[in-house]
Amino acid sequence: KERDDNICQNPACCGKSSTLTVHHIDYVKSNCSEFNLITLCYVCNSKANSNRELWKEFYNSLIEEKYNENTYSLLCR
């Protein structure tokens, strides 16, 4: 949650819930790699439990984008 500034990372979040959760992108609870975790509000996390392949791909792309940006900014310092 700290890495994601305590903000739901779903860009389409409706903002109806202030309760944050840590979502396992691959749905494997034992996989706690930082690349497999994303902060979602309770509503967005609940939505991610249906059509799992779609959400898995979507949240994987968000994390890849976030880490590529961070890696780039670190390299350019």
PEPE-V567728 format. One line per field, one symbol per residue. ss: DSSP state (a for helix, b for strand, c for the rest). phi: phi as a letter, one per 30 degrees, with the letter a starting at -180 (. if undefined). burial: b if it has 9 or more other ideal C-beta (glycine too) atoms within 8 Angstrom, else e. A space follows every 10 residues. Layout:
# PEPE-V567728
ss=???
phi=???
burial=???
This chain:
# PEPE-V567728
ss=cccccccccc cccccccccb bbbbcccccc cccaaabbbb baaaaaaccc caaaaaaaaa aaaaaaaaaa aaaaacc
phi=.dechhbedd dcedidbcdc bccdedicdd ccdedccbdb dedddddddc hedddedddd dddedddddd dddddcd
burial=eeebeeebbe eebeeebeeb bbbbbeeeee eeeeebbbbb bbbbbeebee ebeebbeebb ebbeebbeee eeeeeee
